Amino acid sequence: MPERSERFYFLSSEEAEFFKAFCSIIVPSGETESDPGSREVGSVNYVDSTLFDFPKEVQDYFRGIIELVNQRSRTRFLQRFAGLSDFDKSWVIRELFLDPKTREKIFDLRSMALEGFYSDYHDPWYGGVTPWELVKFGGRRISGLKKDWSFLKIWKDETAKEANKENAT
């Protein structure tokens, strides 16, 4: 599966690894290609492009949550969240969720991960089963609906790359 080769728009490489790990815990991959998770559809790129367009206060808020989760991971398991086993990642998330002081922050992080998958986002180069196809979300007004992700920077850049390739030939 192709991965993005250039740097992220907003996230540092460490933050991108965090979101890859977090999103994969919230929406894990299935057993087959017809059962994608957040990793396959590229939820981390959705998160990156979305946070890129957020106000600085919101960006800082999410960076603070990443640090909170990483700090708890280091306290309990002596390593960053992205390096933990899935069981230990779930343990850290659960512990922070059960604490009334940090619950809302974990909900916000979880919401971002769920939105990156269930909004039916997928990377421009992803050609597999989409999240809406996976959950059989359809109907007269939904099926065949062309989703426009061009407001996200990653789609703008990929569209520009394709246009440049076509113009070069």
LINLIN-V739265 format. One line per field, one symbol per residue. burial: + if it has 9 or more other C-alpha atoms within 8 Angstrom, else -. Layout:
burial = ???
This chain:
burial = -------+--+---++++++++++++++++----++++++++++++++++++-----++--+--++--++++++----++++-+---+++-++--++----+++-++-++-+++-++++++++-----++++++---+-------------+++++-+-----------
